[in-house]
């Protein structure tokens, strides 16, 4: 059953509703409809919308937030889109780090591990500060 809007549109255009129903079944109907709607928007509504946005930006009686949003929309439509946020580098990609970044990364990792370390000394015995586990000491001259 055709909608009232379809019947009204066909009546105004002088097209029999049966012909319209047949046309709706065609594979090109959706594409044709999109083309018509796009044309109506670009020729009728878009100029009015842009005019409204322009008036809003210049209307000092409008709230500042509304004026800023209108300006942002106008700039976006004119091709002046906001800059993309800076790309953050993956902190796990060691091959992309500078020597200073690597040094800082190692120091932070050592500090984190030190806070998570568990004392495994025998009960009552405290480890000496100068004891070495045999591992080479970090060379601070690499900075």
N, C-alpha and C positions, 0 to 999 in steps of 0.2 A: 504494500500500500504506500503510495507516494506521500511524502510529508506535505503539510500545508504550505511550507515555504517553497517547495518544488512546484506545487500546483500554481501558487501565486506568481512565481518567477516565470513559469511557462506561459501563463495567461498574459502577463505584461509584455512578454517578448513575442507573443503570437505563435508559439510553438505548441503543437499537440503534446500532452503529457506522455502519450504512448511513445512518441519519437524520443522524448527525453529519457524515458526508461530504457529504451534500446541503446541510446548513446551511453548511458551509465554502465552498461554491460561491456562496452568496448575496452580493450586493453589500454588505449590511449587516453581514456577519460581522466584518470588521476593526474597524468602529466599535463593535460590540457587545463584542468582545474587549477593546478599549481601555477601555471603560466598566467592564467587570468587573475588569480588572487594576487600574485606578485605584481602584476601590472597595476591593479587597483591600489595596492599599498604604495607602490613607488610613485604613482601619479596623483593620488588623492590624499592619503594619510601621511606619508613621509614628510612632504613639505610642511604640513600643518604641525606635525610633531617637532620638526626641527625649529620651526618658528616659535612654538611654545617653549622649547628648551632655551632658545636664545633670549626670549623675553624673561624667562625665569632667572637666568644668569644675571641679567641687568636689573632685576627688580629688587631694590634694597629693602623692600617690605617683606620679602621672603626670608625664611630662616636660612642661616648661613649653610647649614648641612644640605638643604635642598639646592641651594645655589651651587655649591661645590659638586654635588652629584650631577647636576645638569651640565656643568662645565666639563666634568669628566666624561660624560656620555658624548657631548659634542666633540671633544678632542679625540675620543676613541673612534667615532664615525669618520672623522677627518683623517684618520690614519696615524694619529699620535698616541699610540697605545702606551700604557705604562711599561717601564723597563722590567724585564724579567728579573726575579730575585737572583742574587749572585749564587753561582753554583758552589756548593760546599764540597770540598774534597773529602773523600773517604779517609778517615784517620787511620784505617787499617792498611792502606796502600803505602808500604814503606818505600817502594821504588820512586814515589813521587815527592818524598820529603827531602828538604835540604839537610845539610849536616847539622845545623842548629836545631831544626825541628826534630831530627832523629835523636839528638842528645837530650832535648827536653822530653821527648816521648819516653826514652829509657829511664830518665830520672823520675818521671811521674809513675812509671810502672814499678820501679824499685821501691818508691815511697809507698805505693799502694800495697805491694807485696809485704813490705815491712810491717804495715799496720795489721795485716791478716796473718802474720807469722805466729806460730804457736811454739812456746818454749818447750823443748823436748829434753832439757838437761835433767840428769838424775835428781831426785828429790833432795833438797838441801844444798845442792851445788849450784853456784851461779857461774855463768860463762864469763870468761875473761874478755875484756874489750879488744885485746891485741891478738886474740886467737884468730888464726886464718884457717879456712877450710881448704886451702890449697888452690883456690880459684884465683886467676890473675885479677889484680885490682884494676878498676876502670882508669883509663889514661885520660886525665883532664886536659891534656895538651891537644886533644883532637878538636876542641872547640873552635 
